[in-house]
Amino acid sequence: MTETPEEFRQRVEQIDSKFHEDFNRRSATFRERAFEYEKLTIEFSHKGFQTLTYLNGGALVAIPTALAFFKADVARADVLLTAGSFIIGLLCVVIAQMAAFFTMSKRAEANQFFTTEQFHRVAALSHPNQSVQNLEFQKEAEAARLNGGGRIVRSNIWRVIGLCFYVASVFAFVAGCALGARGVLTAKERPDVISTTKTPP
């Protein structure tokens, strides 16, 4: 017995519903864990950005105080290189934060497209198979799926960019500390300090 288009539609809808019910039942635990891990990742990255900002910004502000404390006549080039390293570190943090913003915004856009895809797929089931409306909704669903996948790819690219600049900020801070230490160790004691520390005749 040949089934009618309506019977075919109902059968496909039942199969689709059962598939999603089984999938949701089996994957619920893993999706919840993934969501928790993603929240922790965002929290850790936020704290990491704050720490790097404090380190580079604090070190930059502390340069004059450090020079006064060590009472050393540090060469201007060493001071500029040290300050430049910390400034580069701050700029890398800002770029990494921008990359993190674009990473999450692209993922949000992707999920909007995936939501649209599901709407069109459900709408396609409400029309006879291979009908004009059915094919049109399936076409829209595929287009939304492709757009969502493209956003995920761009999100991954932005994530890699953010990680690169995050690591660059750490290296900039370490380089600034090393340059500052070298400048202090190779500097000469200031003449005014020498004159005040001499024993009077």
C-alpha positions in Angstrom: 0.0 0.0 0.0 1.4 3.4 -1.1 1.4 5.9 1.7 0.0 9.4 1.0 2.1 12.5 1.2 0.5 13.3 4.6 1.3 9.9 6.0 4.9 10.2 4.7 5.2 13.6 6.3 4.0 12.3 9.7 6.3 9.3 9.5 9.3 11.5 8.8 8.3 13.9 11.6 8.0 11.0 14.1 11.4 9.6 13.0 13.0 13.1 13.4 11.4 13.7 16.8 12.5 10.3 18.1 16.0 10.9 16.8 16.3 14.2 18.7 14.8 12.8 21.8 17.3 9.9 21.9 20.1 12.3 21.1 19.2 14.8 23.8 18.8 12.0 26.3 22.2 10.5 25.6 24.2 13.7 25.1 22.6 15.9 27.9 25.3 15.1 30.4 28.1 15.8 28.0 26.5 19.1 26.8 26.1 20.3 30.4 29.7 19.5 31.1 30.8 21.3 28.0 28.8 24.3 29.0 30.4 24.3 32.5 33.9 24.0 31.0 33.2 26.8 28.6 32.0 29.1 31.5 35.2 28.2 33.4 37.3 28.9 30.3 35.8 32.4 30.0 36.3 33.1 33.7 40.0 32.0 33.6 40.6 34.0 30.4 39.0 37.1 32.0 41.3 36.7 35.1 44.3 36.2 32.8 43.6 39.4 30.9 43.3 41.3 34.2 46.5 39.8 35.5 48.5 40.7 32.4 47.1 44.2 32.4 48.1 44.7 36.0 51.5 43.2 35.5 52.4 45.3 32.4 50.6 48.4 33.5 52.0 48.2 37.0 55.5 47.6 35.8 55.3 50.6 33.5 54.1 52.9 36.2 56.8 51.5 38.6 59.8 52.2 36.4 60.5 55.7 37.8 60.1 54.4 41.4 62.4 51.5 40.7 65.1 53.7 39.2 65.0 56.0 42.2 65.1 53.0 44.6 68.2 51.6 43.0 69.8 55.0 42.8 71.2 54.2 39.4 71.9 56.3 36.4 70.3 54.0 33.8 70.9 54.8 30.1 67.9 56.4 28.4 67.9 53.7 25.7 67.5 51.0 28.4 64.6 52.9 30.0 62.9 53.3 26.7 63.3 49.6 25.8 62.0 48.5 29.1 59.0 50.9 29.0 58.4 49.9 25.3 58.2 46.2 26.2 55.5 46.8 28.9 53.6 49.1 26.5 53.7 46.3 23.8 52.5 43.9 26.5 49.5 46.2 27.2 48.7 46.5 23.5 48.8 42.7 23.1 46.4 42.3 26.0 44.0 44.8 24.3 44.2 42.9 21.0 43.7 39.6 22.8 40.6 40.9 24.4 39.3 42.1 21.1 40.0 38.7 19.6 38.1 37.1 22.6 35.1 39.4 21.9 35.0 38.4 18.2 35.4 34.7 19.1 32.3 34.8 21.3 30.3 37.1 19.0 31.0 34.8 16.0 29.9 31.8 18.1 26.7 33.6 19.1 26.0 34.4 15.4 26.6 30.7 14.6 24.1 29.6 17.1 21.5 32.1 15.7 22.0 30.6 12.3 21.7 27.0 13.7 18.4 28.1 15.4 17.2 29.4 12.0 18.2 26.2 10.4 16.1 24.2 12.8 13.1 26.5 12.2 13.3 25.9 8.5 13.7 22.1 8.9 10.7 21.9 11.1 8.8 24.1 8.7 9.8 21.8 5.8 8.2 18.9 7.6 4.9 20.7 7.6 4.7 20.5 3.8 4.5 17.4 1.5 7.9 15.9 0.6 9.5 17.4 -2.5 6.8 20.1 -2.8 7.8 23.6 -3.7 7.4 24.8 0.0 9.3 21.8 1.3 12.2 22.3 -1.0 12.3 26.0 -0.3 12.5 25.5 3.4 15.2 22.8 3.0 17.2 25.2 0.9 16.9 27.9 3.6 17.9 25.4 6.2 21.1 24.4 4.3 22.0 28.0 3.7 21.6 28.8 7.5 23.7 25.7 8.3 26.5 26.9 6.0 26.5 30.4 7.4 26.6 29.0 10.9 29.5 26.7 10.1 31.3 29.7 8.5 30.9 31.6 11.8 32.4 28.7 13.7 35.4 28.6 11.5 36.0 32.4 11.9 35.5 32.0 15.7 38.3 29.4 15.8 40.5 31.7 13.8 39.9 34.6 16.2 40.6 32.3 19.1 44.0 31.4 17.8 44.8 35.0 17.2 43.8 35.8 20.8 45.9 33.1 22.2 48.9 34.3 20.1 48.6 37.8 21.4 48.0 36.6 25.0 51.3 34.6 24.9 53.0 37.6 23.2 51.9 39.8 26.2 53.5 37.4 28.6 56.7 37.4 26.7 56.6 41.2 26.5 56.3 41.4 30.3 59.2 39.0 30.8 61.3 40.9 28.2 60.5 44.1 30.0 61.6 42.7 33.3 64.8 41.3 31.8 65.7 44.6 30.1 64.9 46.6 33.3 67.1 44.3 35.4 69.9 44.4 32.9 69.7 48.2 32.7 69.9 48.5 36.5 72.8 46.0 36.8 74.9 47.7 34.1 74.1 51.2 35.2 76.4 53.5 37.1 75.6 55.0 40.4 74.3 58.6 40.0 77.0 61.3 40.6 74.7 63.1 43.1 74.4 59.9 45.1 78.2 59.3 45.0 78.9 62.8 46.3 76.5 62.5 49.2 77.9 59.2 50.3 81.6 60.3 50.4 83.1 60.7 53.8 83.8 64.4 54.6 87.5 65.2 55.2 
